[in-house]
Amino acid sequence: MSRITRRQFLGTTAVAAAGPMILASPSRGLAAPSERIRLGFIGIGIQSRGHLRRFVGTSDTQVIAVCDVVIERREDSKRIVEEGYAKQKQMASYKGCAAYVDFRELLARDDIDAVVIGTPDHWHAIPSVMACRAGKDVYCEKPLSLTISEGRAMVEAARKHDRVFQTGSQQRSEFGGLFRRAVELIRNGYLGEIKTVSVGVGGPAVTCDLPTEECPTGTDWNFWNGPSAERGYNQILCPKGIHNHFPAFRQYREFAGGGLADMGAHHFDIAQWALGMDNSGPVKIEPPEDKATTGLKFTYANGVVMTHGGPSGCRFVGTKGTLYVDRGKIEADPASILEAKLGENAFHVEPSDNHHRNWIDAIRSRKKPICDVEIGHRSATVCELGQIGYDLRRPLNWDPVKERFVNDDEANKLLSRPMRDPWKL
C-alpha cells in the first residue's frame, strides 16, 4: 500500500473499532500486517530498551528497525525484537529487524510509519525534525530538547508535516494516576487560588571536564558526539556495551540539562499542567543571590510563584489548602481534599493510563496525544529558563508568546547553540 492509503486504512480501522483500544499481550497474537503500525527505534539505552520490549509486546505495532552507535546495543535490540516475535509466532526463529548506525538510513525507509527516539538529549531535535519531514510520527524522550530554539523547531516540524508527536512524559498517563488526580483537584479549585508551587528536582548542568579515554571498538564516538562540540570519548558519557544504569551525560551542559531538566521535565510538566500553562510559561526568572544551585524562582503573569527546590515532586499551596504529589505519594491538607468526588461537569484530564498506548491511538485517530510536542516543548523551556537563570545569575524577563527574553541580548544568545558540521536543523 502507499503511505497515504495505509494511513487512511489505519485511521478507518480505529474509527470502526468499538470501545477504547488496550495494550494487547503477546498471547493475543499479532494483528494482520496491514493493521500494524511499523516502528523504528533510534537510540537504544536503558530507557529505550523498556520502550522496545513494550512495543514488541503490542499486537498492533511491529518493530522493523533499530539504530544505535554502539554495536552491542544495536545487536542486543535486534535480538530482543526477533526473539520476541519468534515466541509470539511460535517459531524457532524470526528474522525481520534491520539494524543501523546512521538514523538517516532508517528514516529513508518508506515502510516505517513512526519512530521512537531514545537518544541522549543533545540528539533529540535533529532526528525528530528529520522524522517529521520524512512523514514519520514521533515518540521522543524527555526533556524534549537541549535548547529552546530546538524545541520550537520540533513543534514547527510536527505541525508543518501533520505528525503525531508524543513526548515521553509518562507521569501524565501512568504512576497509578496520582499526578492526574492532583491536576484534576487543583484545576477544579479544591485548593482555592494557587499562590506558590515548589518543584524538587536536581540542580543545573555543569560544563563537561571529563578526561579522554580510549574509545571501545564498535562504538562510533564521532556520531554519538554529533552536533555538540568535539570532545574525547569517556565511558561516563557513553557507557561501554549494554548498561543497566542511567548514564551521567545528563549532568553536562554540552549534552543535557542536569537534574534540573532530567527530572524537571517530569515535575515541572506536572506543575505546568496543574496551573493550566501547557501552552505558556513564566514571565520572570529570579536566581538566588548566592551561588546556590537551588532556590531559583519562576513567576507567572497571574502572580503564581514556582520555586525550584524542596522535596522530590510538586507541592502546591493555595488559599484553601495544600497538596503534595510525587511518584507513589499524594498528600493534602486538609486531608478531605483527596476525598473529593468530581462530577461529570468538572474538569477532567484526558483519559490515559498507558503512555505508549495513548500515542498509538493518537496515530490512528490523527489527534494530539496527551503530551503533544508543544506541551513537551513548554515543559523543557521551563527547565532551560532555569538553567539560563543559574548561568547568568541575574533576574530575567521572559515573553512566553514570542519566546524571547525582554530587552536582553545576552540571554537571547543562549536560546540556541552552535552545531558542529555537518549537523543543522
Steps between C-alpha positions, in 0.01 A plus 500: 500500500609859451568700818184712460277204429644307792457789742142544381445132563646519850279797581192322368584197710516716812164664430333167437630341820254481787620642831845615602806312378708320763859389514487142378705220653718283275264208559230676302713472187602754241251698298497464122801671336279766341366598844833535676686827548861435403759649731867591488709567814773764508726465806482189719610578854341376821187714461451415135542126567194526722305668221623236256378207708158659548447569131622152403226372732231716339284315248436790261857630468806338345859607556689456173818704553732613780789743506784568743863610476615225741520158337404302812182702552414480133536122487326447834196706398477306174511179705224624734276573202558178311484270801182674613326450168625143466340419835174667404486319167612173664791476259849371562639828370384823340685742276364841411669774701766711330777669700668831416776727627371808313140593583464667160501159334214392725303817425546445124290183514150544360366204700552665839198691630634637829819522705591485868793729585691407814836665433688725743339845525739676261378265225124548546433792268668403172355145467158628608491775240633269229245234594216750461634604161513133400134454591556301820308549822723543805534391862795690648640469849504792745635759546387571147793719398833640611416860409183703469553568129539127434172431677320759290648347182361162606153648552509675163612183320223293658236757407628563147504130417188409701676250726375342821776576751501361853746621766613226738361674811340184633381656825204633300377147441651261753633471859163399639323810377617704801621792289178497300297508822706791632452700180124443502465608863703816442332591173158456664585748776531270801811690613341834425721753321851361455763729647826305494642178361828330590661243272769281651747378237879503455722793414604658170751346259873571518771526236646164407861454619536124465834365376534324167503120508558241230181449300378138492504317168151501353401838644466786253601780736499770233136422426410488872659842546303621198400867497671581831851643514769240434646333808666168587321180596423426865295205621319720753335666200458189288536177702668201342271236357158438655448694821233477770525849643411852386827650367633824645508687169189653655719711730694680226388813321635395160265202493213557745352724768603338828254378759314826447390376157517124547238463775396861455348410164269269698413713803496845339275337240251405773520851647433658160208260446346577838539875446336485156823615336554224245529756220676775692750549780640738760577866432780555753798293610685593821807297603622495860743776590782267600648210299235255619370245249150503646254775587446656156150649463267509201213750507196466273293788365218416746736539796562133579859446616664165429826417678765249401577312820361294785410131522468296182174559316259794501346692789211737428383762751163663453260717697299193611773244559815330381573192291821302454546241227790279395541151362323271744371777727223760513415699814274796572420735786218482584500128418133522396615659173604155377150365564335742256267345243518664159176513306452466127509877451829540687833542323646160412836429343513288187452130582833319475657232716760389246725757332603271214140398431394863502753574223393205285133593537584859402684378190188314394260784575743775385422691820753653737631266771488583870849654497512660157823654373391853598443387859834323512670807357345731759604274789854476365499878462440546874803282570713692251388835639614380840837393359550840337401671824759304695761567229448878488417547871271799452124558458360437153172600339352245260231539232332157468316605184803622305728256684763766549655675797387861525771749400781256584735413215737306723226267621347463153831369366450201731173397335697297245842340465750464217488160333805315378517437125330341318205506739234770493125541539 
